[in-house]
Amino acid sequence: MHVAEEGTGPPVIFCHGFPHTWYVWNRQLAAVAGAGFRAVAPDMRGYGRTDAPAGVSSYTNAEAVADLVGLLDDLGEEKAVFVGLDFGAALTWELALRRPDRVRAVVVFNNPFLGRGKRKPSDLWQKLAESHFLHVHYFQEPGPADTELNARPRDFLSSVYFALSGDFHYLDIWNNPAGNGYLDVLPTAPALPWPWMGKDDFETLAAEFERTGFTGGLNWYRALDLNWELTEPYHSANVEVPTFFAYGERDCDLEGFSGPDPIGTMKSRVPDLREVVAIPEAGHLVQLEKTGEVNALLTRFLRSL
């Protein structure tokens, strides 16, 4: 496992999603370290310079939770605050369920805790994909998405980062029928730099995916049915650790993938939910789009502990 690390003090571990690397947290590391904490951002398995094992079963949250516990052991730390976004958010929630003894608190962006769904995820996606393009369904079959995205990594990254931001309404993609590739339905991004992403930031991320491809990240999607099966013992469990939640008001996951009352559902399942904060004009990549606001929230949350 490759990690970036800065500062000394109580540990704070940042967990990224798709298609990211540790670098999407680079602006938070200095802020958190400057506030007196040990900031650690790993490349999750399948990404960047961390190993990418073969086989979908290697990408369940049970495996990734073991990675994080092993990372804590290697750091010589008993507990840490875990910060998550996207797949990193789902992983952070499951870590709090499986190993609360190793979690000081969690800070989650955009993806609320909703508990275990009643249906296998892929069954729902297959039904939805009958009426419109749905990336989570498209990603399930090994091969087509890998070939498409690996052939045009820079086009994909610029388009998907822009589409997920507050500058575009991601759910407009659902106006396209099934049968398309992802690049067929994503918007064409404006030329860099953007107000929230410079050319150097993009080059750092794009260079990693040009080298590794996207299959490791796509395998996290392909393991979601396995995650659903493996979390059956936790179907009624609540997240009991201290929790902070913040979200971009234009986030697509909260709007389209989290049910009719995601904040209310989360409040009913997370008894020690200490704050819920909306970040105006931000989309899914909230820590990049609104770096100052996110850094201020993070340091305030951490100091309150």
TIFI-243119 format. One record per residue: z, x, y negated of N, C-alpha, C in turn; residue in one letter. Coordinates in steps of 0.001 Angstrom, whole numbers, plus 500000, padded with zeros to 6 digits. Example, Ala and Ser with C-alpha at 12.3 -4.5 7.8 and 13.67 -1.06 7.14 Angstrom:
BEGIN
NODE/507800/513190/505690/507800/512300/504500/507800/513200/503300/A
NODE/507080/512850/502250/507140/513670/501060/507870/512900/499970/S
END
This chain:
BEGIN
NODE/500000/500844/501193/500000/500000/500000/500000/500877/498760/M
NODE/499043/500615/497889/499001/501311/496598/499784/500498/495567/H
NODE/500600/501174/494780/501333/500500/493719/501193/501289/492420/V
NODE/501239/500566/491314/501418/501160/489990/502856/500880/489575/A
NODE/503485/501842/488941/504916/501718/488663/505224/502329/487304/E
NODE/506153/501691/486588/506546/502201/485278/507987/501776/484993/E
NODE/508783/502696/484447/510132/502368/484010/511195/502554/485071/G
NODE/512425/502386/484639/513584/502451/485523/514489/501265/485230/T
NODE/515284/500908/486223/516188/499778/486067/515990/498784/487191/G
NODE/516491/497554/487024/516307/496540/488058/514816/496293/488307/P
NODE/514405/496172/489579/512969/496087/489885/512374/494706/489617/P
NODE/511137/494726/489140/510333/493527/488928/508978/493801/489571/V
NODE/508595/492991/490556/507379/493231/491337/506358/492137/491027/I
NODE/505153/492549/490644/504089/491650/490211/503075/491454/491337/F
NODE/502752/490196/491633/501853/489862/492739/500608/489157/492185/C
NODE/499444/489748/492420/498195/489224/491865/497504/488292/492855/H
NODE/496381/487706/492390/495602/486802/493220/494167/487252/493359/G
NODE/493243/486269/493417/491818/486525/493648/491018/486140/492416/F
NODE/490026/486937/492048/489695/488287/492518/490280/489322/491556/P
NODE/491461/489785/491883/492212/490679/491006/492591/491956/491757/H
NODE/493166/492876/491045/493904/494008/491597/495205/494109/490814/T
NODE/495998/495135/491112/497223/495338/490347/496951/495369/488854/W
NODE/495717/495754/488477/495412/496043/487075/495515/494812/486177/Y
NODE/495436/493596/486739/495556/492419/485882/496950/492305/485276/V
NODE/497914/493092/485783/499275/493108/485236/499528/494351/484380/W
NODE/498506/495139/484100/498771/496421/483445/499421/496259/482083/N
NODE/499139/495179/481376/499729/494976/480053/501190/494547/480143/R
NODE/501564/494008/481289/502959/493592/481463/503856/494760/481895/Q
NODE/503304/495749/482578/504131/496841/483083/504861/497555/481953/L
NODE/504120/497904/480905/504747/498641/479801/505796/497791/479099/A
NODE/505515/496501/478914/506468/495632/478225/507753/495469/479023/A
NODE/507604/495269/480333/508777/495078/481185/509558/496392/481324/V
NODE/508853/497493/481465/509530/498790/481519/510256/499064/480219/A
NODE/509627/498734/479096/510248/498953/477809/511493/498110/477591/G
NODE/511609/497014/478338/512789/496158/478235/513910/496598/479169/A
NODE/513695/497709/479902/514754/498260/480733/514665/497926/482200/G
NODE/513454/497659/482685/513271/497295/484087/512288/498253/484760/F
NODE/512310/498250/486071/511377/499024/486884/510221/498107/487271/R
NODE/509095/498255/486634/507946/497372/486833/507031/497950/487903/A
NODE/506722/497157/488918/505931/497612/490057/504836/496588/490330/V
NODE/503582/497045/490380/502453/496146/490644/501631/496700/491796/A
NODE/501728/496106/492978/500914/496578/494104/499518/495964/494101/P
NODE/498572/496691/494663/497358/496065/495183/497766/495339/496460/D
NODE/497550/494036/496510/497909/493289/497710/496962/493667/498853/M
NODE/497374/493388/500098/496544/493789/501238/495145/493192/501109/R
NODE/494149/494039/501393/492765/493629/501258/492136/493943/499922/G
NODE/492935/494464/498996/492457/494713/497634/492641/496178/497239/Y
NODE/491758/496643/496362/491948/497936/495722/492142/499056/496717/G
NODE/493214/499820/496499/493486/500997/497328/494535/500736/498403/R
NODE/494879/499461/498609/495736/499086/499736/494852/498791/500949/T
NODE/495390/499028/502147/494623/498798/503367/494080/497375/503445/D
NODE/492924/497253/504062/492283/495957/504289/492092/495772/505788/A
NODE/493106/495293/506496/492978/495140/507944/491897/494119/508302/P
NODE/491337/494262/509491/490329/493329/509969/491009/492086/510529/A
NODE/490337/490962/510423/490835/489747/511052/491598/488867/510086/G
NODE/491283/487580/510081/491900/486636/509154/493406/486527/509374/V
NODE/493855/486646/510612/495287/486500/510894/496140/487568/510214/S
NODE/495503/488634/509745/496243/489675/509030/496526/489303/507581/S
NODE/496048/488140/507124/496151/487786/505717/497006/486542/505469/Y
NODE/497866/486206/506418/498781/485097/506184/499894/485531/505235/T
NODE/500547/484534/504653/501691/484840/503802/502834/485475/504588/N
NODE/502934/485166/505877/503972/485802/506686/503757/487313/506717/A
NODE/502514/487752/506860/502211/489184/506839/502468/489764/505450/E
NODE/502044/489045/504416/502198/489559/503052/503659/489581/502612/A
NODE/504459/488617/503071/505900/488663/502801/506503/489921/503418/V
NODE/506078/490247/504638/506563/491474/505277/506166/492707/504469/A
NODE/504959/492677/503871/504553/493776/502991/505535/493950/501842/D
NODE/505908/492838/501214/506784/492914/500048/508189/493360/500425/L
NODE/508667/492886/501570/509982/493345/502034/509935/494838/502347/V
NODE/508833/495280/502980/508674/496706/503240/508591/497510/501959/G
NODE/507930/496965/500955/507862/497641/499661/509245/497777/499048/L
NODE/510042/496707/499109/511421/496789/498611/512198/497877/499343/L
NODE/512067/497924/500657/512763/498953/501432/512320/500347/500994/D
NODE/511010/500509/500800/510489/501815/500418/510965/502223/499024/D
NODE/511139/501252/498149/511646/501528/496807/513147/501783/496811/L
NODE/513805/501482/497916/515245/501641/497983/515995/500560/497241/G
NODE/515402/499355/497181/515993/498251/496433/516350/497112/497377/E
NODE/517487/496485/497141/517909/495354/497953/517194/494075/497535/E
NODE/517068/493869/496222/516452/492661/495691/515559/493010/494518/K
NODE/514666/492091/494182/513829/492239/492993/513534/490865/492426/A
NODE/513131/490857/491171/512489/489685/490588/511005/489785/490946/V
NODE/510429/488699/491448/509016/488681/491809/508263/487778/490843/F
NODE/507130/488287/490374/506286/487569/489430/504953/487302/490118/V
NODE/504480/486048/490097/503263/485727/490820/502318/484826/490057/G
NODE/501027/485000/490338/499954/484167/489795/498924/483961/490899/L
NODE/498377/482726/490999/497304/482451/491934/497819/482660/493375/D
NODE/497125/483384/494219/497653/483659/495554/499001/484370/495470/F
NODE/499189/485183/494446/500480/485834/494250/501592/484843/493975/G
NODE/501254/483704/493358/502246/482657/493137/502647/482005/494454/A
NODE/501643/481627/495260/501948/481019/496555/502773/481966/497419/A
NODE/502444/483246/497355/503191/484241/498115/504616/484355/497614/L
NODE/504789/484329/496308/506126/484426/495720/506993/483242/496130/T
NODE/506407/482040/496102/507167/480872/496556/507573/481025/498026/W
NODE/506648/481487/498865/506972/481590/500286/507974/482705/500558/E
NODE/507886/483782/499804/508897/484831/499908/510288/484268/499630/L
NODE/510386/483423/498606/511680/482821/498265/512186/481905/499371/A
NODE/511271/481288/500136/511678/480455/501265/512076/481296/502470/L
NODE/511271/482318/502777/511480/483096/503992/512587/484140/503841/R
NODE/512670/484781/502683/513619/485874/502497/514352/485765/501157/R
NODE/515083/484685/500943/515808/484550/499674/516845/485648/499466/P
NODE/517264/486290/500555/518236/487377/500454/517674/488596/499734/D
NODE/516323/488665/499613/515701/489818/498953/515161/489473/497556/R
NODE/515425/488254/497102/514846/487773/495852/515947/487519/494823/V
NODE/515896/488257/493720/516838/488015/492615/516438/486766/491846/R
NODE/515147/486603/491611/514607/485437/490906/513091/485482/491049/A
NODE/512431/484381/490696/510973/484371/490652/510515/483876/489288/V
NODE/509393/484460/488863/508688/484001/487667/507270/483681/488119/V
NODE/506878/482431/487982/505582/481994/488502/504735/481435/487364/V
NODE/503456/481824/487368/502515/481339/486383/501490/480415/487040/F
NODE/501374/479216/486504/500274/478266/486758/500293/477533/488087/N
NODE/500855/478086/489122/500781/477452/490442/502164/476967/490861/N
NODE/502471/475679/490659/503822/475179/490925/504117/475064/492412/P
NODE/505407/475013/492736/505813/474793/494123/505726/473304/494425/F
NODE/504924/472954/495410/504691/471552/495769/505155/471218/497175/L
NODE/505641/472210/497915/505984/471986/499307/504744/471988/500185/G
NODE/504959/471757/501443/503873/471802/502428/503122/470479/502449/R
NODE/501814/470529/502373/501009/469318/502431/501058/468655/503797/G
NODE/500718/467390/503845/500758/466642/505099/499530/466888/505960/K
NODE/498447/467360/505342/497186/467565/506062/496804/469024/506047/R
NODE/496113/469453/507094/495568/470797/507117/494634/470978/505924/K
NODE/494801/472056/505154/494028/472200/503913/492525/472068/504100/P
NODE/491966/472676/505129/490517/472665/505276/489957/471269/505513/S
NODE/490768/470362/506092/490301/468984/506278/490079/468306/504933/D
NODE/491005/468530/504015/490870/467959/502674/489672/468548/501944/L
NODE/489514/469876/502035/488405/470523/501327/487054/470066/501870/W
NODE/486970/469895/503183/485712/469450/503769/485333/468076/503236/Q
NODE/486325/467206/503089/486056/465867/502564/485599/465951/501109/K
NODE/486271/466738/500306/485896/466865/498900/484520/467495/498741/L
NODE/484208/468452/499616/482930/469164/499517/481739/468296/499890/A
NODE/481988/467093/500402/480879/466173/500656/480281/465648/499358/E
NODE/481090/465660/498280/480624/465082/497023/480333/466113/495944/S
NODE/480864/467330/496082/480599/468349/495057/480915/469739/495600/H
NODE/480406/470743/494895/480706/472127/495269/482205/472374/495126/F
NODE/482761/473056/496111/484181/473401/496089/484328/474806/496657/L
NODE/484775/475731/495831/484764/477137/496250/485653/477387/497460/H
NODE/486808/476701/497542/487701/476958/498675/487063/476550/499998/V
NODE/486201/475542/499965/485464/475167/501172/484352/476175/501451/H
NODE/483626/476551/500430/482534/477521/500568/483031/478848/501124/Y
NODE/484239/479238/500775/484783/480533/501208/485229/480550/502664/F
NODE/485338/479395/503311/485947/479356/504633/485109/480058/505707/Q
NODE/483818/479915/505666/482973/480507/506710/482696/481970/506386/E
NODE/483092/482891/507237/482776/484301/506983/481272/484519/506913/P
NODE/480848/485279/505928/479434/485636/505834/478774/485248/504536/G
NODE/478526/483952/504285/477741/483595/503098/478367/484042/501781/P
NODE/479632/483753/501578/480259/484137/500315/480384/485652/500207/A
NODE/480722/486319/501313/480830/487780/501302/479512/488397/500848/D
NODE/478412/487937/501459/477093/488494/501146/476726/488247/499683/T
NODE/476965/487015/499228/476605/486665/497855/477396/487482/496837/E
NODE/478697/487511/496978/479543/488157/495972/479442/489679/496042/L
NODE/479361/490221/497251/479262/491677/497388/477953/492215/496821/N
NODE/476912/491384/496793/475625/491823/496267/475610/491888/494738/A
NODE/476465/491102/494100/476456/491024/492630/477874/490991/492083/R
NODE/478667/492037/492337/480083/491991/491965/480325/491834/490466/P
NODE/479545/492506/489650/479779/492423/488203/479419/491048/487653/R
NODE/478312/490491/488124/477947/489143/487690/479012/488142/488098/D
NODE/479484/488264/489351/480506/487334/489812/481784/487467/488999/F
NODE/482276/488682/488806/483549/488861/488111/483479/488375/486675/L
NODE/482434/488710/485966/482356/488254/484575/482281/486735/484510/S
NODE/481506/486132/485400/481363/484671/485385/482653/483974/485777/S
NODE/483317/484453/486816/484510/483746/487288/485687/483971/486351/V
NODE/485830/485160/485778/486916/485376/484812/486732/484476/483599/Y
NODE/485504/484381/483103/485241/483508/481959/485494/482048/482338/F
NODE/484996/481629/483510/485137/480232/483919/486591/479819/484086/A
NODE/487432/480749/484522/488846/480441/484749/489673/480472/483469/L
NODE/489116/480982/482412/489872/481139/481170/489924/479829/480401/S
NODE/490725/479827/479347/490805/478667/478481/489561/478434/477656/G
NODE/488601/479352/477731/487360/479225/476967/486302/478379/477678/D
NODE/486606/477927/478904/485656/477126/479675/486451/476103/480477/F
NODE/485875/474938/480712/486530/473918/481539/486048/474073/482973/H
NODE/486862/474750/483788/486438/475135/485132/485991/473947/485978/Y
NODE/486655/472810/485842/486340/471690/486720/484959/471104/486465/L
NODE/484281/471523/485398/482885/471126/485211/482005/471639/486353/D
NODE/482465/472688/487037/481725/473202/488193/481573/472129/489260/I
NODE/482515/471195/489317/482450/470136/490318/481286/469174/490087/W
NODE/480601/469285/488957/479403/468464/488721/478215/468921/489568/N
NODE/478347/470078/490215/477276/470611/491051/477456/470160/492492/N
NODE/476361/469870/493184/476475/469409/494571/476804/470537/495531/P
NODE/477305/470175/496690/477514/471135/497768/476168/471728/498165/A
NODE/476232/472899/498793/475014/473583/499216/474638/474723/498313/G
NODE/475262/474798/497148/475055/475918/496241/475902/477110/496653/N
NODE/475523/478301/496170/476413/479444/496192/477303/479407/494961/G
NODE/478313/480258/494951/479255/480242/493819/478559/480682/492532/Y
NODE/477714/481690/492604/477034/482153/491402/476028/481127/490884/L
NODE/475608/480205/491723/474708/479140/491270/475413/478168/490337/D
NODE/476711/478023/490485/477433/476986/489731/478314/477554/488629/V
NODE/478634/478833/488680/479460/479430/487639/478672/479565/486342/L
NODE/479354/479500/485198/478661/479679/483926/478286/481140/483705/P
NODE/477290/481355/482868/476962/482709/482429/477956/483116/481343/T
NODE/478636/484205/481568/479672/484635/480635/479053/485260/479391/A
NODE/479698/485116/478243/479230/485831/477053/479395/487332/477237/P
NODE/478668/488084/476445/478743/489543/476538/480141/490029/476189/A
NODE/480581/491061/476891/481847/491705/476578/481683/492580/475329/L
NODE/482779/492822/474598/484160/492423/474883/484441/490972/474480/P
NODE/485437/490383/475149/485957/489076/474777/487270/489291/474025/W
NODE/487762/488301/473329/489029/488479/472604/490187/488924/473489/P
NODE/490134/488571/474775/491258/488871/475661/490906/489872/476770/W
NODE/489671/490326/476828/489290/491343/477815/488268/492292/477209/M
NODE/488627/493577/477182/487730/494593/476674/486801/495119/477749/G
NODE/485827/495903/477326/484887/496501/478275/485593/497433/479253/K
NODE/486552/498200/478776/487258/499128/479662/488054/498386/480730/D
NODE/488710/497279/480342/489441/496477/481327/488497/495963/482402/D
NODE/487381/495425/481974/486429/494880/482944/485883/495971/483851/F
NODE/485563/497124/483276/485021/498222/484079/486017/498663/485144/E
NODE/487295/498704/484798/488318/499105/485766/488346/498147/486949/T
NODE/488299/496861/486678/488326/495868/487748/487027/495865/488539/L
NODE/485902/495910/487830/484608/495839/488514/484376/497045/489408/A
NODE/484801/498209/488961/484586/499412/489769/485302/499321/491104/A
NODE/486477/498731/491130/487200/498595/492396/486458/497666/493345/E
NODE/485965/496534/492847/485291/495592/493737/483905/496069/494131/F
NODE/483268/496866/493299/482015/497496/493730/482263/498401/494927/E
NODE/483409/499024/494949/483752/499952/496031/484196/499216/497291/R
NODE/485035/498172/497123/485663/497527/498279/484953/496273/498757/T
NODE/484204/495619/497874/483707/494293/498192/484820/493253/498102/G
NODE/484501/492022/498478/485423/490893/498286/485982/490325/499588/F
NODE/485596/490874/500738/485994/490266/501999/487505/490228/502169/T
NODE/488209/491293/501770/489668/491281/501880/490276/490119/501116/G
NODE/489806/489890/499900/490311/488773/499118/489921/487425/499695/G
NODE/488689/487307/500179/488242/486048/500770/489043/485696/502015/L
NODE/489536/486709/502716/490331/486434/503913/491649/485729/503585/N
NODE/492148/485887/502372/493330/485114/501975/493017/483617/501982/W
NODE/491815/483241/501537/491405/481834/501605/491278/481383/503056/Y
NODE/490723/482235/503889/490472/481860/505279/491763/481763/506095/R
NODE/492839/482291/505561/494133/482219/506240/494970/481022/505787/A
NODE/494445/480184/504905/495274/479108/504353/495642/478055/505404/L
NODE/494755/477776/506353/495144/476870/507441/496236/477493/508303/D
NODE/496140/478786/508562/497197/479473/509309/498517/479416/508552/L
NODE/498461/479602/507233/499682/479476/506430/500310/478099/506601/N
NODE/499451/477083/506581/499948/475709/506733/500653/475536/508085/W
NODE/500080/476103/509131/500704/476008/510450/502027/476778/510498/E
NODE/502038/477955/509908/503218/478819/509980/504380/478328/509115/L
NODE/504092/477474/508136/505174/476984/507270/505748/475650/507735/T
NODE/505350/475174/508912/505920/473918/509410/507451/473939/509423/E
NODE/508099/475062/509823/509569/475063/509803/510165/474923/508403/P
NODE/509353/475128/507356/509860/475072/505983/509385/473814/505258/Y
NODE/508903/472805/505994/508254/471666/505341/509194/470910/504408/H
NODE/510479/470916/504688/511429/470195/503833/512311/471131/503011/S
NODE/512055/472430/503097/512914/473399/502407/512595/473434/500910/A
NODE/513638/473618/500125/513494/473810/498689/513588/475284/498347/N
NODE/513046/475655/497199/513211/477015/496673/514530/477053/495912/V
NODE/515457/477861/496390/516816/477836/495861/517120/478972/494887/E
NODE/516238/479951/494741/516528/481097/493886/516294/480727/492421/V
NODE/516889/481472/491480/516607/481222/490058/515102/481334/489793/P
NODE/514576/480376/489048/513129/480270/488879/512760/479997/487427/T
NODE/511691/480655/487002/511087/480404/485690/509608/480108/485928/F
NODE/509075/479121/485205/507685/478728/485385/507004/478615/484031/F
NODE/505817/479203/483926/505026/479089/482708/503583/478815/483090/A
NODE/502879/478109/482247/501508/477753/482595/500632/477662/481353/Y
NODE/499359/477995/481560/498375/477788/480518/498010/476319/480439/G
NODE/497989/475777/479244/497714/474345/479098/496301/473977/479549/E
NODE/495406/474962/479664/494044/474705/480127/493808/475253/481532/R
NODE/494858/475448/482299/494724/476021/483641/494066/475035/484589/D
NODE/493064/475498/485324/492325/474619/486235/493131/474267/487478/C
NODE/493943/475178/487976/494729/474879/489172/495705/473745/488908/D
NODE/496353/473788/487767/497318/472749/487433/496613/471415/487212/L
NODE/495415/471458/486648/494671/470231/486367/494060/469621/487615/E
NODE/493460/470454/488473/492633/469896/489525/493063/470124/490949/G
NODE/494050/471004/491171/494386/471387/492540/495856/471149/492894/F
NODE/496623/470494/492022/498079/470438/492210/498651/469033/492260/S
NODE/497798/468030/492422/498303/466677/492553/498564/465994/491227/G
NODE/499009/464725/491278/499129/463926/490061/500295/464279/489158/P
NODE/501382/464834/489696/502558/465166/488876/503140/466496/489339/D
NODE/502408/467597/489143/502851/468872/489706/504173/469371/489132/P
NODE/504386/469191/487842/505638/469680/487245/506815/468857/487762/I
NODE/506647/467551/487830/507716/466707/488362/508029/467011/489810/G
NODE/506985/467232/490607/507191/467583/492017/507953/468893/492121/T
NODE/507546/469882/491335/508235/471170/491377/509704/471020/490977/M
NODE/509976/470266/489954/511373/470089/489519/512226/469473/490623/K
NODE/511633/468609/491435/512392/467978/492511/512633/468913/493687/S
NODE/511847/470010/493786/511934/470916/494931/512506/472284/494579/R
NODE/512785/472528/493306/513308/473826/492862/514564/473561/492032/V
NODE/515737/473430/492663/516938/473004/491947/517419/473969/490867/P
NODE/517093/475268/490994/517517/476231/489973/516326/476633/489091/D
NODE/515525/475627/488709/514400/475843/487799/514952/475908/486379/L
NODE/514940/477095/485795/515654/477309/484540/514823/477045/483300/R
NODE/513518/477259/483390/512651/476969/482256/511253/476632/482748/E
NODE/510604/475727/482026/509182/475444/482193/508552/475548/480810/V
NODE/507588/476441/480663/507015/476741/479353/505496/476582/479411/V
NODE/504951/475807/478483/503501/475676/478336/502998/476688/477316/A
NODE/501894/477328/477640/501294/478322/476751/499990/477735/476210/I
NODE/499950/477379/474935/498780/476696/474377/497510/477530/474470/P
NODE/496395/476842/474731/495042/477393/474707/494755/478395/475833/E
NODE/495688/478608/476727/495492/479562/477814/494971/478857/479053/A
NODE/494161/479571/479820/493692/479088/481097/494420/479760/482239/G
NODE/493683/480080/483297/494297/480592/484516/494743/482044/484383/H
NODE/494010/482832/483628/494334/484258/483480/495259/484455/482295/L
NODE/496367/483751/482358/497230/483591/481190/497800/484915/480700/V
NODE/498097/485845/481611/498719/487100/481198/497754/488010/480454/Q
NODE/496449/487791/480652/495442/488527/479904/495051/487785/478630/L
NODE/494927/486468/478737/494493/485683/477589/495545/485636/476484/E
NODE/496802/485582/476860/497893/485457/475890/498959/486511/476192/K
NODE/498551/487758/476102/499421/488864/476512/500728/488885/475729/T
NODE/500665/488741/474439/501885/488792/473629/502867/487712/474012/G
NODE/502387/486477/474161/503275/485374/474523/503869/485577/475911/E
NODE/503039/486020/476859/503530/486227/478220/504558/487347/478264/V
NODE/504304/488441/477571/505260/489546/477573/506584/489129/476953/N
NODE/506521/488340/475904/507762/487874/475285/508536/486956/476224/A
NODE/507819/486063/476916/508479/485189/477881/509101/485988/479011/L
NODE/508339/486920/479560/508844/487715/480675/510120/488451/480308/L
NODE/510108/489126/479195/511294/489902/478811/512473/488972/478538/T
NODE/512195/487812/477956/513305/486859/477729/513850/486335/479045/R
NODE/512983/485952/479961/513431/485481/481274/514279/486546/481962/F
NODE/513763/487773/481991/514448/488843/482720/515805/489160/482099/L
NODE/515863/489202/480794/517141/489511/480148/518170/488399/480356/R
NODE/517687/487168/480545/518625/486051/480756/519332/486163/482098/S
NODE/518780/486951/483014/519414/487131/484320/520576/488106/484255/L
END
